[in-house]
Amino acid sequence: MINRYLIISSLIAASFFVGCDTSAPEPEFLTKVDLFLSQAEEIPLNQLKKDIAASDKILGAFNDMDEVALADLLIAAHKRGAWVRIVGDEDSKDQAGFKKLIEADVPVMFGDGALTYLPDPNLGGVLEDCGIKNEHVVRCPLNPAADTPIAEKRVMVRPGSLNIMSHNFLLTNNTTVWNFSRGASSAVDGPMVGYRIESERMYEVFEREQRQLFGGSFATELDVYNGPTKSSQQNNPSFNAESYLSDVGEFKTMFNPQERLVKKVIDEAYRAKASVWIVTDNMVDDVLVDALRYKDQYFDVRVITNAASQSTGVFESNDEFVKTAPDTIGYLPTIIIIDSQLDPNGDKRPRQVMVLSHPLHRASPFRILPPRTAGGDDRAEIYTSDYFIDGNLWGMSEYNTQVDIASDESPGKIKEIDQFVSFFDVLWEKSSKL
């Protein structure tokens, strides 16, 4: 069992800067990463407390804060005069931590609540009578015997449970980014994945994201054409907008809904040359499931999901690549590991790890279904979608030059990816067939 912090050395490989120019590299490219990955809910709290105490500006976004310990740290910083601004999910505003922040006059902005709009005027008739099936699905027409009726007629209604502010990050010291796989919640337990990064460039990118959210530009804020109003925060043309040179190799970060994260996972699954391993609390996107079934014919595909929260009807009994995690785990982070195994020719491929701030919901926000009977009306399903999720994806990837000679005993050159592979192996052995 992996139950320790992965504290990464802060040395930058000199080979990255080989050349005639011996001047110091630009400071924004010196991204230093400290990862933590454990089977239990553990983060380096002492370092987090130090960073908060030493900062005169603290910006954050949290999906959950029903524990007050973090709120107390932020309130103490606010009282000593630090600039504190926090973002939360509308459906979490009654949690103890958020309530304590508000009572202490710490500025908090909530968003991604209920949304009523009409993406296509031609859908008015289809949306005449809708009902809430469960926390993830609204259907039209409703089932009167099972669904909760929606009062609004001829418009598309998305309850707050379908729209998610999934970020859990904190910005301190003007250069430090903390990012967690879930928020400060006592309601769930399970593996915790995250990092502490020292990076001027990445801090700027997260600050732009936080600034947009605090200003009210959430995924649910639409323009006149029903498109998201959020803009890309990675707008500097002088560097690869998604990649950062770090002491753990190429470090990537992307944001929802600007950079459609579920589609990114689907693309990488199809692009895989050897294996696709996924851990997630819930996988729903049918295009991704189709991709995994296709890849499973040729490569090593494995999925670990949570029996308590996995949507029904997604996987079939013959999907042998799916397991469910032990019942003792309340929440699973979303982790994708690409090409950790040998390819069909026995060769190693460059590996990639991606971590999402939310489960693998559908990419499209709704779908129109044909009538159940001949001559009937079309139907609509509205569901949780990454189109209406504020979130982030981060990870590490190798280059071809970082791939060792093929050997089951030889680990990769990026040791942090090895740790994720080991983490998955342990969880896979403890999991049960679907």
VENNOR-V507597 format. One record per residue. SS is DSSP state (2 for helix, 1 for strand, 0 for the rest). OMEGA is omega in degrees with one decimal (999 if undefined). NEAR is the number of other ideal C-beta (glycine too) atoms within 12 Angstrom. Layout:
ss->SS omega->OMEGA near->NEAR
ss->SS omega->OMEGA near->NEAR
This chain:
ss->0 omega->176.3 near->16
ss->0 omega->-176.5 near->26
ss->1 omega->-178.1 near->18
ss->1 omega->177.3 near->19
ss->1 omega->176.3 near->26
ss->1 omega->-177.6 near->32
ss->0 omega->-171.3 near->21
ss->0 omega->178.9 near->29
ss->0 omega->-175.8 near->16
ss->0 omega->179.8 near->18
ss->0 omega->175.8 near->14
ss->0 omega->-176.8 near->25
ss->0 omega->-176.6 near->22
ss->2 omega->-177.6 near->11
ss->2 omega->178.6 near->14
ss->2 omega->-172.0 near->21
ss->2 omega->-179.2 near->17
ss->0 omega->178.0 near->10
ss->0 omega->-178.5 near->10
ss->0 omega->-178.6 near->6
ss->0 omega->-177.7 near->9
ss->0 omega->179.8 near->9
ss->0 omega->-178.6 near->8
ss->0 omega->179.0 near->10
ss->0 omega->177.9 near->21
ss->0 omega->-174.1 near->18
ss->2 omega->-177.3 near->17
ss->2 omega->-179.8 near->21
ss->2 omega->179.8 near->27
ss->0 omega->-178.0 near->27
ss->1 omega->-179.4 near->41
ss->1 omega->-169.7 near->31
ss->1 omega->168.2 near->40
ss->1 omega->-179.6 near->32
ss->1 omega->166.8 near->42
ss->1 omega->-175.3 near->37
ss->1 omega->-175.9 near->43
ss->1 omega->176.2 near->30
ss->0 omega->179.5 near->29
ss->0 omega->-178.8 near->20
ss->0 omega->-177.5 near->29
ss->0 omega->172.4 near->24
ss->0 omega->178.7 near->35
ss->0 omega->-172.7 near->24
ss->2 omega->-178.1 near->22
ss->2 omega->178.8 near->14
ss->2 omega->178.7 near->24
ss->2 omega->178.5 near->36
ss->2 omega->178.7 near->22
ss->2 omega->-178.6 near->18
ss->2 omega->179.2 near->33
ss->2 omega->-177.8 near->34
ss->2 omega->-175.7 near->19
ss->0 omega->-172.5 near->20
ss->0 omega->173.5 near->31
ss->0 omega->173.5 near->18
ss->1 omega->-177.4 near->26
ss->1 omega->179.8 near->39
ss->1 omega->-178.3 near->41
ss->1 omega->174.1 near->51
ss->1 omega->-175.6 near->46
ss->1 omega->175.5 near->41
ss->0 omega->-179.8 near->44
ss->0 omega->170.2 near->34
ss->1 omega->178.0 near->44
ss->0 omega->169.3 near->28
ss->0 omega->-172.4 near->25
ss->2 omega->-176.4 near->23
ss->2 omega->179.0 near->22
ss->2 omega->178.2 near->39
ss->2 omega->179.5 near->34
ss->2 omega->178.7 near->23
ss->2 omega->-179.1 near->38
ss->2 omega->178.0 near->42
ss->2 omega->178.2 near->30
ss->2 omega->177.9 near->24
ss->2 omega->178.6 near->35
ss->2 omega->-177.2 near->30
ss->2 omega->178.8 near->15
ss->0 omega->173.6 near->17
ss->0 omega->178.6 near->12
ss->0 omega->177.6 near->28
ss->1 omega->-175.7 near->22
ss->1 omega->177.5 near->34
ss->1 omega->-175.0 near->27
ss->1 omega->176.5 near->46
ss->1 omega->178.4 near->43
ss->1 omega->176.2 near->45
ss->1 omega->-177.3 near->44
ss->2 omega->-177.9 near->32
ss->2 omega->179.4 near->26
ss->2 omega->-170.9 near->38
ss->0 omega->179.0 near->29
ss->0 omega->178.3 near->18
ss->0 omega->-171.4 near->30
ss->2 omega->-178.4 near->24
ss->2 omega->178.9 near->36
ss->2 omega->179.1 near->40
ss->2 omega->179.4 near->21
ss->2 omega->176.9 near->29
ss->2 omega->-178.9 near->38
ss->2 omega->179.5 near->24
ss->2 omega->179.3 near->16
ss->0 omega->178.9 near->23
ss->0 omega->171.5 near->14
ss->0 omega->-178.8 near->33
ss->1 omega->178.7 near->25
ss->1 omega->177.2 near->36
ss->1 omega->178.9 near->33
ss->1 omega->179.6 near->34
ss->1 omega->-177.4 near->39
ss->0 omega->173.5 near->44
ss->0 omega->-178.9 near->28
ss->0 omega->-178.6 near->27
ss->1 omega->173.5 near->34
ss->1 omega->-179.3 near->26
ss->1 omega->179.0 near->29
ss->0 omega->-175.9 near->25
ss->0 omega->179.3 near->29
ss->0 omega->-179.7 near->20
ss->2 omega->-179.4 near->14
ss->2 omega->-178.9 near->13
ss->2 omega->-175.6 near->25
ss->0 omega->-179.3 near->21
ss->0 omega->179.5 near->21
ss->0 omega->-174.7 near->32
ss->0 omega->-176.1 near->36
ss->0 omega->-177.7 near->22
ss->0 omega->-176.7 near->26
ss->1 omega->178.8 near->37
ss->1 omega->179.5 near->29
ss->1 omega->179.0 near->29
ss->1 omega->177.3 near->29
ss->1 omega->-175.3 near->22
ss->0 omega->-178.2 near->21
ss->0 omega->-171.1 near->30
ss->1 omega->166.4 near->34
ss->1 omega->-179.9 near->42
ss->1 omega->-178.6 near->33
ss->1 omega->-2.4 near->37
ss->0 omega->-179.3 near->27
ss->0 omega->169.4 near->27
ss->0 omega->-174.1 near->20
ss->0 omega->-176.8 near->12
ss->0 omega->-172.6 near->9
ss->0 omega->-172.2 near->13
ss->0 omega->173.8 near->21
ss->1 omega->-175.6 near->21
ss->1 omega->175.1 near->22
ss->0 omega->-174.0 near->28
ss->0 omega->-176.6 near->15
ss->0 omega->-179.0 near->24
ss->0 omega->172.0 near->20
ss->0 omega->172.3 near->23
ss->0 omega->178.6 near->28
ss->1 omega->-178.7 near->37
ss->1 omega->175.2 near->34
ss->1 omega->175.6 near->42
ss->0 omega->-177.9 near->33
ss->2 omega->-179.8 near->28
ss->2 omega->179.3 near->29
ss->2 omega->-178.4 near->39
ss->0 omega->-167.5 near->45
ss->1 omega->166.4 near->46
ss->1 omega->-169.0 near->50
ss->0 omega->179.4 near->47
ss->0 omega->168.1 near->49
ss->1 omega->-178.4 near->43
ss->1 omega->178.9 near->43
ss->1 omega->-179.0 near->43
ss->1 omega->-178.5 near->41
ss->1 omega->171.2 near->35
ss->0 omega->-179.1 near->28
ss->0 omega->177.1 near->23
ss->0 omega->-171.1 near->27
ss->1 omega->177.3 near->35
ss->1 omega->169.5 near->45
ss->1 omega->179.8 near->46
ss->1 omega->-174.7 near->47
ss->1 omega->179.2 near->42
ss->0 omega->173.4 near->43
ss->0 omega->-171.4 near->41
ss->0 omega->-178.3 near->42
ss->1 omega->-174.0 near->38
ss->0 omega->174.9 near->30
ss->0 omega->-174.7 near->20
ss->0 omega->-178.2 near->20
ss->0 omega->172.6 near->26
ss->0 omega->-177.6 near->21
ss->0 omega->-176.5 near->32
ss->0 omega->176.0 near->42
ss->1 omega->179.1 near->39
ss->1 omega->178.2 near->43
ss->1 omega->179.9 near->37
ss->1 omega->166.0 near->46
ss->1 omega->-174.7 near->37
ss->1 omega->171.3 near->39
ss->1 omega->-177.0 near->33
ss->0 omega->176.7 near->41
ss->2 omega->-176.4 near->27
ss->2 omega->-178.2 near->36
ss->2 omega->175.7 near->45
ss->2 omega->179.6 near->35
ss->2 omega->-177.8 near->28
ss->2 omega->178.1 near->39
ss->2 omega->178.4 near->40
ss->2 omega->177.2 near->32
ss->2 omega->177.6 near->26
ss->2 omega->-178.9 near->43
ss->2 omega->-179.8 near->40
ss->2 omega->177.7 near->23
ss->2 omega->-178.6 near->32
ss->2 omega->-178.7 near->44
ss->2 omega->176.7 near->29
ss->0 omega->176.4 near->19
ss->0 omega->-179.5 near->21
ss->0 omega->177.4 near->28
ss->0 omega->178.2 near->39
ss->0 omega->-178.9 near->43
ss->0 omega->177.6 near->37
ss->0 omega->-174.1 near->28
ss->1 omega->175.2 near->25
ss->0 omega->-175.6 near->13
ss->0 omega->178.5 near->9
ss->0 omega->178.9 near->11
ss->0 omega->173.2 near->23
ss->0 omega->179.5 near->17
ss->1 omega->-178.9 near->32
ss->0 omega->-179.5 near->22
ss->0 omega->179.1 near->35
ss->0 omega->178.6 near->20
ss->0 omega->179.5 near->22
ss->0 omega->-179.5 near->30
ss->0 omega->-169.2 near->28
ss->0 omega->178.9 near->17
ss->0 omega->-175.4 near->21
ss->0 omega->-175.1 near->8
ss->0 omega->177.2 near->11
ss->0 omega->178.0 near->23
ss->0 omega->-168.1 near->18
ss->0 omega->-177.7 near->22
ss->0 omega->-171.1 near->29
ss->1 omega->-179.6 near->27
ss->1 omega->177.6 near->42
ss->1 omega->-174.2 near->30
ss->1 omega->178.1 near->38
ss->0 omega->171.4 near->31
ss->0 omega->-179.9 near->40
ss->1 omega->-179.5 near->34
ss->1 omega->-178.5 near->33
ss->1 omega->-175.1 near->43
ss->1 omega->173.0 near->35
ss->1 omega->179.9 near->46
ss->1 omega->-174.2 near->38
ss->1 omega->171.5 near->43
ss->1 omega->-5.9 near->40
ss->0 omega->-176.0 near->43
ss->0 omega->-171.5 near->35
ss->0 omega->177.9 near->34
ss->0 omega->-168.4 near->32
ss->2 omega->177.6 near->43
ss->2 omega->175.9 near->44
ss->2 omega->177.0 near->28
ss->2 omega->179.0 near->34
ss->2 omega->178.0 near->45
ss->2 omega->179.4 near->32
ss->2 omega->-178.0 near->24
ss->2 omega->176.4 near->35
ss->2 omega->177.5 near->38
ss->2 omega->-177.0 near->23
ss->2 omega->-175.6 near->21
ss->0 omega->-178.2 near->36
ss->0 omega->-175.3 near->28
ss->0 omega->-175.5 near->29
ss->1 omega->174.0 near->33
ss->1 omega->177.5 near->42
ss->1 omega->-177.6 near->43
ss->1 omega->167.8 near->48
ss->1 omega->177.6 near->47
ss->0 omega->179.1 near->47
ss->0 omega->-178.3 near->38
ss->0 omega->175.0 near->38
ss->1 omega->-175.0 near->44
ss->0 omega->-171.2 near->35
ss->0 omega->-176.0 near->37
ss->2 omega->177.2 near->25
ss->2 omega->176.9 near->26
ss->2 omega->178.8 near->40
ss->2 omega->176.5 near->34
ss->2 omega->178.8 near->20
ss->2 omega->-179.3 near->32
ss->2 omega->177.6 near->40
ss->2 omega->177.2 near->26
ss->2 omega->-177.8 near->19
ss->2 omega->-178.3 near->32
ss->2 omega->177.6 near->27
ss->0 omega->-172.1 near->14
ss->0 omega->-171.7 near->18
ss->0 omega->179.6 near->30
ss->1 omega->179.6 near->30
ss->1 omega->178.5 near->34
ss->1 omega->178.1 near->36
ss->1 omega->172.3 near->46
ss->1 omega->179.8 near->42
ss->1 omega->-175.1 near->41
ss->0 omega->-177.6 near->35
ss->0 omega->-176.7 near->25
ss->0 omega->-175.0 near->20
ss->0 omega->-179.9 near->30
ss->0 omega->177.4 near->29
ss->0 omega->-178.6 near->29
ss->0 omega->175.6 near->18
ss->0 omega->-179.1 near->14
ss->0 omega->-179.1 near->30
ss->0 omega->178.8 near->30
ss->0 omega->-176.4 near->17
ss->0 omega->-179.9 near->9
ss->0 omega->174.4 near->11
ss->0 omega->-174.0 near->24
ss->0 omega->-176.6 near->18
ss->0 omega->-175.6 near->32
ss->1 omega->172.0 near->33
ss->1 omega->173.7 near->30
ss->1 omega->-177.2 near->30
ss->0 omega->177.6 near->36
ss->0 omega->-178.5 near->24
ss->0 omega->-178.3 near->15
ss->0 omega->-179.9 near->20
ss->0 omega->-176.9 near->30
ss->0 omega->-177.0 near->24
ss->0 omega->177.7 near->34
ss->0 omega->170.9 near->43
ss->0 omega->178.5 near->47
ss->1 omega->-177.0 near->46
ss->1 omega->176.6 near->44
ss->1 omega->179.6 near->49
ss->1 omega->-175.7 near->46
ss->1 omega->171.6 near->40
ss->0 omega->175.7 near->36
ss->0 omega->-178.5 near->42
ss->0 omega->177.2 near->28
ss->0 omega->178.9 near->23
ss->0 omega->-177.6 near->23
ss->0 omega->177.6 near->17
ss->0 omega->-179.7 near->12
ss->0 omega->-179.2 near->13
ss->0 omega->173.9 near->18
ss->0 omega->177.3 near->28
ss->0 omega->174.1 near->32
ss->0 omega->-175.7 near->30
ss->0 omega->179.2 near->44
ss->1 omega->173.8 near->44
ss->1 omega->175.3 near->47
ss->1 omega->177.5 near->42
ss->1 omega->179.3 near->45
ss->1 omega->178.0 near->46
ss->0 omega->-178.9 near->44
ss->0 omega->177.3 near->45
ss->0 omega->-174.7 near->41
ss->1 omega->176.8 near->48
ss->0 omega->179.9 near->46
ss->1 omega->177.8 near->37
ss->0 omega->179.5 near->31
ss->0 omega->-174.2 near->26
ss->0 omega->178.4 near->37
ss->1 omega->174.5 near->35
ss->1 omega->177.9 near->27
ss->1 omega->-176.9 near->23
ss->1 omega->179.4 near->17
ss->0 omega->178.8 near->15
ss->0 omega->176.7 near->14
ss->0 omega->180.0 near->13
ss->0 omega->179.1 near->9
ss->0 omega->179.6 near->7
ss->0 omega->179.4 near->8
ss->0 omega->-178.7 near->12
ss->0 omega->172.8 near->21
ss->0 omega->178.7 near->24
ss->1 omega->179.1 near->28
ss->1 omega->170.7 near->39
ss->1 omega->179.4 near->35
ss->1 omega->-171.5 near->43
ss->1 omega->175.8 near->38
ss->0 omega->-175.6 near->42
ss->1 omega->179.1 near->40
ss->2 omega->172.8 near->43
ss->2 omega->179.8 near->38
ss->2 omega->174.9 near->46
ss->1 omega->168.5 near->45
ss->1 omega->-176.0 near->47
ss->1 omega->-179.2 near->48
ss->1 omega->174.3 near->45
ss->1 omega->176.1 near->41
ss->1 omega->178.8 near->49
ss->1 omega->-177.6 near->42
ss->1 omega->177.8 near->46
ss->1 omega->-179.6 near->37
ss->0 omega->169.0 near->32
ss->0 omega->178.3 near->21
ss->2 omega->-178.5 near->15
ss->2 omega->179.8 near->15
ss->2 omega->-178.3 near->27
ss->0 omega->179.3 near->29
ss->0 omega->172.0 near->24
ss->0 omega->-174.3 near->14
ss->0 omega->177.2 near->17
ss->0 omega->178.1 near->13
ss->0 omega->-177.5 near->13
ss->0 omega->-174.5 near->8
ss->0 omega->178.8 near->13
ss->0 omega->178.0 near->23
ss->0 omega->-178.8 near->36
ss->0 omega->175.9 near->24
ss->0 omega->-172.7 near->35
ss->2 omega->-179.7 near->27
ss->2 omega->174.9 near->41
ss->2 omega->174.8 near->42
ss->2 omega->-178.6 near->28
ss->2 omega->177.3 near->34
ss->2 omega->178.2 near->40
ss->2 omega->178.0 near->34
ss->2 omega->177.4 near->28
ss->2 omega->-180.0 near->37
ss->2 omega->-179.7 near->41
ss->2 omega->-179.8 near->22
ss->2 omega->-178.3 near->24
ss->2 omega->179.2 near->39
ss->2 omega->-179.7 near->29
ss->2 omega->-179.0 near->16
ss->2 omega->-175.9 near->21
ss->0 omega->-176.1 near->28
ss->1 omega->177.0 near->18
ss->1 omega->-179.1 near->18
ss->0 omega->999 near->24
